[in-house]
Amino acid sequence: MNRLRYILPATMTLLGACGTTPPTTSTTPSEALTSMAISDGARAGGNKHFYFVAPLVKPPTTFGAIL
């Protein structure tokens, strides 16, 4: 009986959280792609607290064919 006191509310909470209600906002494919874009503060509409920085080391040199 003591276990039921804890298991029943936990089960009801989990079942309540697993609803099948559709999302309330709908997005078009172009809106979805725009929201996935990463832009920094130097670009219009970007995150003003985030900036991409230049690489700190030069790219490695390669010799021969890269397969």
N, CA, C and O atoms as CSV, one atom per row, in Angstrom:
chain,resi,resn,atom,element,x,y,z
A,1,MET,N,N,0.822,-1.193,0.000
A,1,MET,CA,C,0.000,0.000,0.000
A,1,MET,C,C,0.868,1.260,0.000
A,1,MET,O,O,0.505,2.269,-0.604
A,2,ASN,N,N,1.999,1.197,0.671
A,2,ASN,CA,C,2.894,2.343,0.742
A,2,ASN,C,C,3.494,2.662,-0.623
A,2,ASN,O,O,3.640,3.829,-0.988
A,3,ARG,N,N,3.841,1.621,-1.373
A,3,ARG,CA,C,4.408,1.829,-2.710
A,3,ARG,C,C,3.383,2.454,-3.642
A,3,ARG,O,O,3.711,3.326,-4.447
A,4,LEU,N,N,2.153,2.008,-3.529
A,4,LEU,CA,C,1.096,2.518,-4.390
A,4,LEU,C,C,0.914,4.022,-4.209
A,4,LEU,O,O,0.531,4.724,-5.145
A,5,ARG,N,N,1.177,4.492,-3.053
A,5,ARG,CA,C,1.054,5.907,-2.749
A,5,ARG,C,C,2.029,6.752,-3.573
A,5,ARG,O,O,1.738,7.904,-3.897
A,6,TYR,N,N,3.172,6.182,-3.905
A,6,TYR,CA,C,4.170,6.911,-4.705
A,6,TYR,C,C,4.094,6.564,-6.188
A,6,TYR,O,O,4.322,7.421,-7.042
A,7,ILE,N,N,3.782,5.333,-6.489
A,7,ILE,CA,C,3.775,4.878,-7.881
A,7,ILE,C,C,2.591,5.450,-8.652
A,7,ILE,O,O,2.743,5.863,-9.802
A,8,LEU,N,N,1.427,5.479,-8.039
A,8,LEU,CA,C,0.238,5.963,-8.728
A,8,LEU,C,C,0.354,7.425,-9.168
A,8,LEU,O,O,0.074,7.710,-10.332
A,9,PRO,N,N,0.747,8.359,-8.314
A,9,PRO,CA,C,0.892,9.750,-8.797
A,9,PRO,C,C,1.993,9.898,-9.853
A,9,PRO,O,O,1.850,10.681,-10.792
A,10,ALA,N,N,3.080,9.155,-9.704
A,10,ALA,CA,C,4.156,9.237,-10.698
A,10,ALA,C,C,3.662,8.714,-12.045
A,10,ALA,O,O,3.961,9.305,-13.083
A,11,THR,N,N,2.918,7.626,-12.039
A,11,THR,CA,C,2.387,7.061,-13.278
A,11,THR,C,C,1.395,8.018,-13.926
A,11,THR,O,O,1.430,8.215,-15.140
A,12,MET,N,N,0.536,8.597,-13.150
A,12,MET,CA,C,-0.449,9.532,-13.690
A,12,MET,C,C,0.233,10.775,-14.271
A,12,MET,O,O,-0.210,11.302,-15.291
A,13,THR,N,N,1.289,11.237,-13.637
A,13,THR,CA,C,2.027,12.387,-14.151
A,13,THR,C,C,2.679,12.055,-15.484
A,13,THR,O,O,2.610,12.847,-16.424
A,14,LEU,N,N,3.307,10.895,-15.571
A,14,LEU,CA,C,3.949,10.493,-16.824
A,14,LEU,C,C,2.935,10.307,-17.934
A,14,LEU,O,O,3.176,10.727,-19.066
A,15,LEU,N,N,1.816,9.692,-17.637
A,15,LEU,CA,C,0.791,9.499,-18.663
A,15,LEU,C,C,0.186,10.829,-19.103
A,15,LEU,O,O,-0.146,11.000,-20.276
A,16,GLY,N,N,0.045,11.749,-18.195
A,16,GLY,CA,C,-0.478,13.065,-18.548
A,16,GLY,C,C,0.480,13.867,-19.404
A,16,GLY,O,O,0.056,14.673,-20.232
A,17,ALA,N,N,1.766,13.649,-19.209
A,17,ALA,CA,C,2.781,14.373,-19.983
A,17,ALA,C,C,2.933,13.821,-21.384
A,17,ALA,O,O,3.498,14.491,-22.248
A,18,CYS,N,N,2.448,12.623,-21.630
A,18,CYS,CA,C,2.591,11.970,-22.935
A,18,CYS,C,C,1.348,12.157,-23.777
A,18,CYS,O,O,0.883,11.207,-24.407
A,19,GLY,N,N,0.806,13.343,-23.802
A,19,GLY,CA,C,-0.391,13.613,-24.578
A,19,GLY,C,C,-0.105,13.614,-26.064
A,19,GLY,O,O,1.048,13.709,-26.484
A,20,THR,N,N,-1.159,13.507,-26.860
A,20,THR,CA,C,-1.007,13.500,-28.315
A,20,THR,C,C,-1.556,14.777,-28.921
A,20,THR,O,O,-2.009,14.770,-30.066
A,21,THR,N,N,-1.525,15.859,-28.188
A,21,THR,CA,C,-2.008,17.135,-28.692
A,21,THR,C,C,-1.032,17.675,-29.727
A,21,THR,O,O,0.170,17.733,-29.468
A,22,PRO,N,N,-1.532,18.075,-30.907
A,22,PRO,CA,C,-0.620,18.618,-31.921
A,22,PRO,C,C,-0.065,19.962,-31.475
A,22,PRO,O,O,-0.672,20.631,-30.639
A,23,PRO,N,N,1.079,20.367,-32.018
A,23,PRO,CA,C,1.649,21.664,-31.655
A,23,PRO,C,C,0.701,22.794,-32.043
A,23,PRO,O,O,-0.032,22.687,-33.026
A,24,THR,N,N,0.718,23.863,-31.275
A,24,THR,CA,C,-0.210,24.963,-31.515
A,24,THR,C,C,0.250,25.889,-32.631
A,24,THR,O,O,-0.579,26.572,-33.232
A,25,THR,N,N,1.546,25.932,-32.927
A,25,THR,CA,C,2.030,26.802,-33.997
A,25,THR,C,C,2.408,25.953,-35.200
A,25,THR,O,O,2.992,24.878,-35.062
A,26,SER,N,N,2.072,26.443,-36.362
A,26,SER,CA,C,2.451,25.745,-37.581
A,26,SER,C,C,3.460,26.600,-38.325
A,26,SER,O,O,3.334,27.823,-38.380
A,27,THR,N,N,4.455,25.951,-38.891
A,27,THR,CA,C,5.473,26.681,-39.641
A,27,THR,C,C,5.539,26.124,-41.048
A,27,THR,O,O,5.341,24.931,-41.276
A,28,THR,N,N,5.818,26.999,-41.970
A,28,THR,CA,C,6.017,26.563,-43.340
A,28,THR,C,C,7.451,26.067,-43.471
A,28,THR,O,O,8.287,26.381,-42.624
A,29,PRO,N,N,7.751,25.301,-44.512
A,29,PRO,CA,C,9.133,24.822,-44.670
A,29,PRO,C,C,10.162,25.942,-44.730
A,29,PRO,O,O,11.270,25.783,-44.218
A,30,SER,N,N,9.822,27.069,-45.340
A,30,SER,CA,C,10.789,28.168,-45.412
A,30,SER,C,C,11.018,28.780,-44.036
A,30,SER,O,O,12.141,29.175,-43.722
A,31,GLU,N,N,9.978,28.867,-43.206
A,31,GLU,CA,C,10.152,29.371,-41.845
A,31,GLU,C,C,10.992,28.417,-41.016
A,31,GLU,O,O,11.803,28.849,-40.198
A,32,ALA,N,N,10.801,27.130,-41.224
A,32,ALA,CA,C,11.574,26.143,-40.474
A,32,ALA,C,C,13.049,26.236,-40.838
A,32,ALA,O,O,13.902,26.141,-39.955
A,33,LEU,N,N,13.371,26.419,-42.109
A,33,LEU,CA,C,14.770,26.533,-42.527
A,33,LEU,C,C,15.388,27.818,-41.996
A,33,LEU,O,O,16.557,27.829,-41.610
A,34,THR,N,N,14.617,28.899,-41.971
A,34,THR,CA,C,15.127,30.159,-41.456
A,34,THR,C,C,15.429,30.051,-39.975
A,34,THR,O,O,16.411,30.623,-39.503
A,35,SER,N,N,14.609,29.333,-39.238
A,35,SER,CA,C,14.838,29.211,-37.809
A,35,SER,C,C,16.047,28.339,-37.506
A,35,SER,O,O,16.584,28.409,-36.400
A,36,MET,N,N,16.494,27.518,-38.455
A,36,MET,CA,C,17.671,26.677,-38.244
A,36,MET,C,C,18.959,27.358,-38.663
A,36,MET,O,O,20.036,26.794,-38.468
A,37,ALA,N,N,18.884,28.558,-39.237
A,37,ALA,CA,C,20.069,29.265,-39.685
A,37,ALA,C,C,20.872,29.758,-38.482
A,37,ALA,O,O,20.305,30.192,-37.479
A,38,ILE,N,N,22.187,29.687,-38.596
A,38,ILE,CA,C,23.067,30.176,-37.538
A,38,ILE,C,C,23.680,31.483,-38.025
A,38,ILE,O,O,24.371,31.509,-39.044
A,39,SER,N,N,23.431,32.546,-37.309
A,39,SER,CA,C,24.021,33.828,-37.683
A,39,SER,C,C,24.523,34.526,-36.432
A,39,SER,O,O,23.977,34.363,-35.341
A,40,ASP,N,N,25.578,35.307,-36.621
A,40,ASP,CA,C,26.187,35.977,-35.466
A,40,ASP,C,C,25.788,37.442,-35.423
A,40,ASP,O,O,25.015,37.917,-36.255
A,41,GLY,N,N,26.328,38.150,-34.439
A,41,GLY,CA,C,25.981,39.542,-34.223
A,41,GLY,C,C,26.432,40.482,-35.325
A,41,GLY,O,O,25.942,41.608,-35.404
A,42,ALA,N,N,27.339,40.059,-36.169
A,42,ALA,CA,C,27.791,40.916,-37.256
A,42,ALA,C,C,26.797,40.945,-38.412
A,42,ALA,O,O,26.877,41.824,-39.271
A,43,ARG,N,N,25.867,40.004,-38.446
A,43,ARG,CA,C,24.866,39.929,-39.511
A,43,ARG,C,C,23.564,40.538,-39.017
A,43,ARG,O,O,23.281,40.540,-37.819
A,44,ALA,N,N,22.787,41.048,-39.935
A,44,ALA,CA,C,21.479,41.608,-39.570
A,44,ALA,C,C,20.574,40.485,-39.077
A,44,ALA,O,O,20.469,39.443,-39.724
A,45,GLY,N,N,19.933,40.686,-37.956
A,45,GLY,CA,C,19.016,39.699,-37.420
A,45,GLY,C,C,19.694,38.594,-36.642
A,45,GLY,O,O,19.026,37.674,-36.170
A,46,GLY,N,N,20.996,38.661,-36.499
A,46,GLY,CA,C,21.730,37.628,-35.780
A,46,GLY,C,C,21.697,37.840,-34.280
A,46,GLY,O,O,21.167,38.839,-33.793
A,47,ASN,N,N,22.258,36.907,-33.564
A,47,ASN,CA,C,22.336,36.992,-32.108
A,47,ASN,C,C,23.398,38.022,-31.753
A,47,ASN,O,O,24.571,37.836,-32.077
A,48,LYS,N,N,23.006,39.100,-31.097
A,48,LYS,CA,C,23.954,40.184,-30.818
A,48,LYS,C,C,24.975,39.816,-29.737
A,48,LYS,O,O,25.929,40.564,-29.520
A,49,HIS,N,N,24.796,38.698,-29.067
A,49,HIS,CA,C,25.732,38.264,-28.031
A,49,HIS,C,C,26.656,37.152,-28.508
A,49,HIS,O,O,27.397,36.588,-27.703
A,50,PHE,N,N,26.628,36.822,-29.801
A,50,PHE,CA,C,27.424,35.720,-30.328
A,50,PHE,C,C,28.135,36.174,-31.589
A,50,PHE,O,O,27.515,36.755,-32.479
A,51,TYR,N,N,29.451,35.908,-31.673
A,51,TYR,CA,C,30.228,36.258,-32.861
A,51,TYR,C,C,31.105,35.083,-33.261
A,51,TYR,O,O,31.731,34.445,-32.414
A,52,PHE,N,N,31.144,34.803,-34.561
A,52,PHE,CA,C,32.090,33.825,-35.070
A,52,PHE,C,C,33.466,34.482,-35.080
A,52,PHE,O,O,33.580,35.666,-35.396
A,53,VAL,N,N,34.506,33.733,-34.739
A,53,VAL,CA,C,35.852,34.280,-34.758
A,53,VAL,C,C,36.668,33.604,-35.857
A,53,VAL,O,O,36.353,32.496,-36.291
A,54,ALA,N,N,37.701,34.278,-36.291
A,54,ALA,CA,C,38.576,33.719,-37.308
A,54,ALA,C,C,39.358,32.536,-36.736
A,54,ALA,O,O,39.589,32.478,-35.529
A,55,PRO,N,N,39.765,31.597,-37.584
A,55,PRO,CA,C,40.564,30.475,-37.084
A,55,PRO,C,C,41.851,30.966,-36.421
A,55,PRO,O,O,42.449,31.944,-36.869
A,56,LEU,N,N,42.267,30.295,-35.370
A,56,LEU,CA,C,43.461,30.695,-34.634
A,56,LEU,C,C,44.730,30.013,-35.149
A,56,LEU,O,O,45.835,30.454,-34.833
A,57,VAL,N,N,44.590,28.963,-35.924
A,57,VAL,CA,C,45.742,28.265,-36.492
A,57,VAL,C,C,45.538,28.145,-37.994
A,57,VAL,O,O,44.405,28.147,-38.475
A,58,LYS,N,N,46.636,28.039,-38.733
A,58,LYS,CA,C,46.499,27.912,-40.169
A,58,LYS,C,C,46.098,26.475,-40.511
A,58,LYS,O,O,46.387,25.553,-39.749
A,59,PRO,N,N,45.431,26.282,-41.659
A,59,PRO,CA,C,45.009,24.942,-42.030
A,59,PRO,C,C,46.199,24.037,-42.280
A,59,PRO,O,O,47.246,24.513,-42.720
A,60,PRO,N,N,46.070,22.749,-42.012
A,60,PRO,CA,C,47.193,21.836,-42.220
A,60,PRO,C,C,47.517,21.684,-43.705
A,60,PRO,O,O,46.629,21.780,-44.552
A,61,THR,N,N,48.771,21.451,-44.010
A,61,THR,CA,C,49.177,21.208,-45.385
A,61,THR,C,C,49.101,19.712,-45.654
A,61,THR,O,O,49.357,18.891,-44.773
A,62,THR,N,N,48.751,19.384,-46.864
A,62,THR,CA,C,48.657,17.966,-47.234
A,62,THR,C,C,49.643,17.671,-48.342
A,62,THR,O,O,49.960,18.532,-49.161
A,63,PHE,N,N,50.110,16.471,-48.353
A,63,PHE,CA,C,51.063,16.016,-49.372
A,63,PHE,C,C,50.469,14.787,-50.048
A,63,PHE,O,O,49.977,13.879,-49.378
A,64,GLY,N,N,50.515,14.763,-51.343
A,64,GLY,CA,C,50.022,13.597,-52.063
A,64,GLY,C,C,48.518,13.645,-52.254
A,64,GLY,O,O,47.865,14.657,-52.000
A,65,ALA,N,N,47.993,12.522,-52.711
A,65,ALA,CA,C,46.567,12.423,-53.004
A,65,ALA,C,C,45.792,12.151,-51.704
A,65,ALA,O,O,46.224,11.391,-50.838
A,66,ILE,N,N,44.652,12.796,-51.615
A,66,ILE,CA,C,43.776,12.559,-50.471
A,66,ILE,C,C,42.665,11.655,-50.954
A,66,ILE,O,O,41.914,12.003,-51.865
A,67,LEU,N,N,42.570,10.526,-50.354
A,67,LEU,CA,C,41.552,9.553,-50.787
A,67,LEU,C,C,40.438,9.455,-49.806
A,67,LEU,O,O,39.499,8.686,-50.013
